[in-house]
């Protein structure tokens, strides 16, 4: 793992049957290629893997989408301390500095 950089491409092997590494953007328009025996696409939607499959004329996997209808709300609440905070906060609460954050 490298700080302050972003993977821009999974580089295919010359035989087009595997990945040989990744190309990273290291800032200011500069890029660098890093060889790898194993590449895991953690980009979120698999865009880098799909681009690799397109580059090697590979078959894209079948796509199934599942709709999710979730809503949430959060609030930051300042609580004046009369005593020390509890060792374990209530469910859905997180203590950061002198504030409770509640996610519902």
C-alpha positions in Angstrom: 0.0 0.0 0.0 1.2 3.5 -0.9 0.0 6.7 0.6 -1.0 9.7 -1.6 -1.5 7.7 -4.7 -4.4 6.1 -6.7 -4.5 3.0 -8.9 -5.5 4.1 -12.4 -5.1 0.7 -14.3 -4.7 -3.0 -13.8 -1.9 -3.8 -16.2 -2.5 -7.0 -18.3 0.2 -9.5 -18.9 1.6 -9.7 -22.4 -0.2 -13.0 -22.8 -3.5 -11.4 -22.0 -4.4 -14.2 -19.5 -3.6 -12.5 -16.2 -2.7 -9.2 -14.6 1.0 -8.3 -14.2 0.6 -5.3 -11.9 -1.0 -1.9 -11.6 -0.3 1.6 -12.8 -0.6 4.3 -10.1 -1.0 8.1 -10.3 1.6 9.6 -7.9 0.5 13.2 -8.4 1.3 16.0 -10.7 0.4 13.9 -13.7 3.1 11.4 -13.0 2.5 7.6 -13.1 4.4 4.5 -12.1 3.9 0.9 -12.9 4.2 -1.6 -10.0 4.6 -5.4 -10.7 2.4 -7.7 -8.7 1.7 -11.4 -8.4 -1.8 -10.7 -7.0 -4.0 -7.7 -7.7 -7.3 -7.1 -5.8 -9.6 -4.5 -7.1 -11.0 -2.5 -4.2 -12.1 0.5 -6.2 -15.7 0.0 -5.2 -17.6 -0.8 -8.4 -14.9 -3.0 -10.1 -14.3 -0.4 -12.8 -10.6 -1.3 -13.0 -11.4 -5.0 -13.4 -13.9 -4.3 -16.1 -11.4 -2.1 -18.0 -8.9 -5.0 -17.7 -11.4 -7.5 -19.1 -12.1 -5.1 -22.0 -8.4 -4.7 -22.7 -7.8 -8.4 -22.9 -11.1 -9.1 -24.8 -12.4 -11.0 -21.7 -16.0 -11.7 -21.0 -17.6 -9.4 -18.5 -19.5 -11.1 -15.7 -23.3 -11.1 -15.6 -24.6 -8.1 -13.5 -27.3 -8.4 -10.9 -28.5 -5.2 -9.1 -30.3 -5.2 -5.8 -32.1 -2.1 -4.8 -31.7 -1.0 -1.3 -34.0 1.6 0.3 -32.1 2.7 3.5 -32.2 6.1 5.1 -30.2 7.4 8.1 -29.7 10.5 10.1 -27.0 11.6 12.4 -26.6 14.2 15.1 -23.7 15.6 17.1 -24.6 16.3 20.7 -22.3 18.0 23.2 -22.8 16.6 26.7 -21.3 18.4 29.7 -19.4 16.0 31.8 -20.5 15.7 35.4 -18.5 12.5 35.8 -16.3 10.3 33.6 -17.9 9.0 30.4 -19.3 5.4 30.4 -16.8 2.7 29.3 -19.2 1.4 26.7 -21.5 3.9 24.9 -25.1 3.1 24.1 -25.8 1.4 20.8 -25.7 3.8 17.9 -23.6 6.3 19.9 -19.9 7.1 19.5 -17.8 9.3 21.7 -15.4 11.7 19.8 -13.6 14.2 22.0 -16.3 15.8 24.1 -19.1 15.0 21.7 -21.5 12.1 21.2 -22.4 11.2 17.7 -25.7 9.4 17.2 -26.6 7.5 14.0 -30.2 6.4 13.7 
